[in-house]
Amino acid sequence: MRSRRPHAVIVGGSIAALGATLALTRTGFRVTCVERDRAAMPADHLAAWDAWRRTGAGQTRHSHVLLAPLNNLIKAHAPEFHALLIASGAAELRFSDVAHSTFEDPQLVAEDADIAFLACRRVVFEYLLRRYMLEQGGFEYLHGARVMGLAIRDGCAAGVTVRSADGERTLDADVVIDASGSHTRADDWFERAGLDAVRIERHPCGIFYTSRFYRLRDGADYPTLDGRQSLAGGVQGIDLGYLKAGLFRSDNRTFSLTLAADPEDAPMAAIGREASFDAAAKAIGVSADWVDSERSEPISKVYLYGNLENTRRHYLVDGHPALRNFFAIGDAHVHTNPIAGRGCALAWVSAFALAHALADHQDADDRAGAFEATIERDVVPWYEVQAQQDRQSLAVNKALQRGEDPFDFHNADGTVDERKRRGVVFRKGLRHAARSDIDVMRALFRQVNLLDSPASFLERSDLIGKVVAGYEAARDEELRARPYRDEMLALFEAAEASA
Ligand SMILES: Cc1cc2nc3c(=O)[nH]c(=O)nc-3n(C[C@H](O)[C@H](O)[C@H](O)COP(=O)(O)OP(=O)(O)OC[C@H]3O[C@@H](n4cnc5c(N)ncnc54)[C@H](O)[C@@H]3O)c2cc1C
C-alpha cells in the first residue's frame, strides 16, 4: 500500500511561502498555500509593476536588494527560474566584477563565485517566482483566502480555518507553516486556541522608510563612483546620521532610491512628500548623479512604510514546541530592519531549514528542535546584530538632532571615551580599507551577503590590522557627510515653498 503524502498548509503565498513550497514539494510533501490577496496576476512581469495590487505585503513597492543566499538557493534548486529572472531583465551583481573594477589584478578565489546578489524590483521578482511555481505545479495555491485561526487536535496543529468568498472552512494539515509576514496574527490564533502566549521580542529599527523608483533614459547608464562601474551600478548607501540613503539598481534599467529617517524626528517627515524627497535626492552627492533628469525619470510616487521593528517570535518553550506541528518562517518568525536588505534571503534560509528538518525527522519535537537550532545559528545572529546596530544608529541620530557631533570621542573634561573612539576608528578605517584592500572588501561583501557570521570579521586579526591602518590613512576624513541636518531642513523648506 502506498503511504499517504503528508500535507503542509502554508499561511501566505509570498516569498517565504513559495520558497518553502519549492523545498517541500521536492521532499514529498503535498502543499497548499493560502494567500489572502485576491488580485489576479497581470499578463507579464512588466505589467505587474503597474497593475499588481499586493495589499497584503505593503513593502512590495519599496526598494529591495536580494542577497546572495537567495540567489544561491535559486541557482541550486531552480536553475531554470534563475535563467528566467535574468532573461526577464534582472541582473546578477557579482563581487568579482566589483573587484575587477576596483583593483588592477584582483586575486580572486573559487568561493568568490558565491558572492552575488540579484538586482530586481520586488514586485517583478515575486511575480516571476509565483508564475514559475504555478507553471511547475504540484501544489495548490488558493488566493483570496484568509487564514482566520488554527485547528488543533490532541495538542497538535491539525489545520487552519480559512475564510474566502465561498465562506469559512477548515483545511486539514499534518503541518501548519506560518509565512504570513511581519504582521502575522499567529499571536491571536494562539490566544484564541487557549495556548500559552507567543513570546515576542521587539526592538525599534529607529527609521521609517520612503522609496521612489526611476528608469534610465534612452542612451543613459547607471552612474559610476570613483571609476567603479559595478559597485556604483549596484547598491550604494550613505548614512548622513539623521538620514540614510540607499540606491538600488533593479531590473530593466530601473533603480530606486530609499530615504529613511527617525520617526521621532518630526521635520524629517518631509521626505514622505515628493518636493522634499526630490530636494534630498538632488542634494546628497551619491544620489544626485542617479536622479539627474538627463539620466533618469521617476516612474513612481514616493512610497512610505512606518512602524518598523526588529521582531522575533519564540515558538520553543523550554526546548519544546509551544504547539506541535506548527512552524513559522520568514518575517512571521524573525523580521529585521529592511535597511540591511536581508528579509527575502533569510526567508528562504528559514524555508529550506524547515524543509530539511521535516525531511530528516519524523517526531514533532525533534522537528521543532532541529528547525529552531538552524534558525538560532543562521538567522538569529543577524537579528541580534541588527537590533544592536539600530540602537547605535539611533544614538548617532539623536545626537545630531541635539546639534552635537556624534563622532567626537572626547569627554567634557577632555579625556578620551575609549569605546566611542574604537567605534570611530572602525567606521573610518573600514570605509578606507574596503576601498583599498581586497581581503577587507571580500570580508565585507561576504558579511553583507550573510555568507559569514556577523562576528566573523572581528574574529580576524589580519582584517582588524588593516582597518586600523585604514584609519591612520583616513584619520582626517570627516565622518559626517554633507548636507548637514540644518542645511537639509532649509532645502526642504525651500522645496515645499515652491512646490
Ligand atoms: C520597506 C521594506 C523594505 C524591504 N527591503 C528589503 C530588501 O531590500 N531586501 C530583502 O531581502 N528584504 C527586504 N524587506 C523584507 C522583505 O520584504 C521580507 O522579508 C519578505 O517579503 C519576507 O517574506 P514573507 O513571505 O515572510 O512575508 P511577506 O512577503 O510579507 O508575505 C506575507 C504574505 O502573507 C499573506 N497573508 C498575511 N496574513 C494572511 C492570512 N491571515 N491568511 C492568508 N494570507 C495572509 C500576505 O498577503 C502576504 O502575501 C523589506 C521590507 C520592508 C518592510
The ligand as an SDF file (V2000), in Angstrom:
LIG
                    3D

 53 58  0  0  0  0  0  0  0  0999 V2000
   10.0960   48.7070    3.4910 C   0  0  0  0  0  0  0  0  0  0  0  0
   10.7190   47.3470    3.3520 C   0  0  0  0  0  0  0  0  0  0  0  0
   11.8120   47.1580    2.5410 C   0  0  0  0  0  0  0  0  0  0  0  0
   12.4080   45.8980    2.4410 C   0  0  0  0  0  0  0  0  0  0  0  0
   13.5450   45.7400    1.7000 N   0  0  0  0  0  0  0  0  0  0  0  0
   14.0980   44.5100    1.5890 C   0  0  0  0  0  0  0  0  0  0  0  0
   15.2480   44.2880    0.8000 C   0  0  0  0  0  0  0  0  0  0  0  0
   15.8760   45.2010    0.2690 O   0  0  0  0  0  0  0  0  0  0  0  0
   15.6900   43.0130    0.6640 N   0  0  0  0  0  0  0  0  0  0  0  0
   15.0810   41.9660    1.2780 C   0  0  0  0  0  0  0  0  0  0  0  0
   15.5080   40.8270    1.1050 O   0  0  0  0  0  0  0  0  0  0  0  0
   14.0260   42.1670    2.0740 N   0  0  0  0  0  0  0  0  0  0  0  0
   13.5240   43.3910    2.2370 C   0  0  0  0  0  0  0  0  0  0  0  0
   12.4210   43.5660    3.0120 N   0  0  0  0  0  0  0  0  0  0  0  0
   11.8800   42.4240    3.7430 C   0  0  0  0  0  0  0  0  0  0  0  0
   11.1230   41.5160    2.7950 C   0  0  0  0  0  0  0  0  0  0  0  0
   10.1630   42.2170    2.0820 O   0  0  0  0  0  0  0  0  0  0  0  0
   10.5080   40.4130    3.6100 C   0  0  0  0  0  0  0  0  0  0  0  0
   11.4890   39.8680    4.4380 O   0  0  0  0  0  0  0  0  0  0  0  0
    9.9740   39.3410    2.7460 C   0  0  0  0  0  0  0  0  0  0  0  0
    8.9070   39.7880    1.9790 O   0  0  0  0  0  0  0  0  0  0  0  0
    9.5210   38.2010    3.6450 C   0  0  0  0  0  0  0  0  0  0  0  0
    8.6370   37.4690    3.0140 O   0  0  0  0  0  0  0  0  0  0  0  0
    7.4570   36.7190    3.7650 P   0  0  0  0  0  0  0  0  0  0  0  0
    6.9540   35.8010    2.7400 O   0  0  0  0  0  0  0  0  0  0  0  0
    7.8980   36.2100    5.0670 O   0  0  0  0  0  0  0  0  0  0  0  0
    6.3860   37.8370    4.0880 O   0  0  0  0  0  0  0  0  0  0  0  0
    5.5400   38.8060    3.0860 P   0  0  0  0  0  0  0  0  0  0  0  0
    6.2780   38.9840    1.8170 O   0  0  0  0  0  0  0  0  0  0  0  0
    5.2140   39.9780    3.8930 O   0  0  0  0  0  0  0  0  0  0  0  0
    4.2790   37.9730    2.7330 O   0  0  0  0  0  0  0  0  0  0  0  0
    3.2820   37.5970    3.6430 C   0  0  0  0  0  0  0  0  0  0  0  0
    2.0910   37.1220    2.8240 C   0  0  0  0  0  0  0  0  0  0  0  0
    1.1120   36.5530    3.6800 O   0  0  0  0  0  0  0  0  0  0  0  0
   -0.1790   36.9980    3.2890 C   0  0  0  0  0  0  0  0  0  0  0  0
   -1.0400   36.9250    4.4770 N   0  0  0  0  0  0  0  0  0  0  0  0
   -0.9500   37.6600    5.6050 C   0  0  0  0  0  0  0  0  0  0  0  0
   -1.8690   37.2560    6.5000 N   0  0  0  0  0  0  0  0  0  0  0  0
   -2.5510   36.2390    5.9240 C   0  0  0  0  0  0  0  0  0  0  0  0
   -3.6230   35.4110    6.3540 C   0  0  0  0  0  0  0  0  0  0  0  0
   -4.1720   35.5390    7.5840 N   0  0  0  0  0  0  0  0  0  0  0  0
   -4.1070   34.4750    5.5090 N   0  0  0  0  0  0  0  0  0  0  0  0
   -3.5680   34.3210    4.2660 C   0  0  0  0  0  0  0  0  0  0  0  0
   -2.5410   35.0890    3.8130 N   0  0  0  0  0  0  0  0  0  0  0  0
   -2.0420   36.0200    4.6350 C   0  0  0  0  0  0  0  0  0  0  0  0
    0.0500   38.4090    2.7750 C   0  0  0  0  0  0  0  0  0  0  0  0
   -0.9670   38.8290    1.9060 O   0  0  0  0  0  0  0  0  0  0  0  0
    1.4110   38.2490    2.0700 C   0  0  0  0  0  0  0  0  0  0  0  0
    1.2620   37.8880    0.7310 O   0  0  0  0  0  0  0  0  0  0  0  0
   11.8410   44.8170    3.1470 C   0  0  0  0  0  0  0  0  0  0  0  0
   10.7330   45.0020    3.9650 C   0  0  0  0  0  0  0  0  0  0  0  0
   10.1900   46.2650    4.0960 C   0  0  0  0  0  0  0  0  0  0  0  0
    9.0330   46.4460    5.0270 C   0  0  0  0  0  0  0  0  0  0  0  0
  1  2  1  0
  2  3  1  0
  2 52  2  0
  3  4  2  0
  4  5  1  0
  4 50  1  0
  5  6  2  0
  6  7  1  0
  6 13  1  0
  7  8  2  0
  7  9  1  0
  9 10  1  0
 10 11  2  0
 10 12  1  0
 12 13  2  0
 13 14  1  0
 14 15  1  0
 14 50  1  0
 15 16  1  0
 16 17  1  0
 16 18  1  0
 18 19  1  0
 18 20  1  0
 20 21  1  0
 20 22  1  0
 22 23  1  0
 23 24  1  0
 24 25  2  0
 24 26  1  0
 24 27  1  0
 27 28  1  0
 28 29  2  0
 28 30  1  0
 28 31  1  0
 31 32  1  0
 32 33  1  0
 33 34  1  0
 33 48  1  0
 34 35  1  0
 35 36  1  0
 35 46  1  0
 36 37  1  0
 36 45  1  0
 37 38  2  0
 38 39  1  0
 39 40  1  0
 39 45  2  0
 40 41  1  0
 40 42  2  0
 42 43  1  0
 43 44  2  0
 44 45  1  0
 46 47  1  0
 46 48  1  0
 48 49  1  0
 50 51  2  0
 51 52  1  0
 52 53  1  0
M  END
$$$$
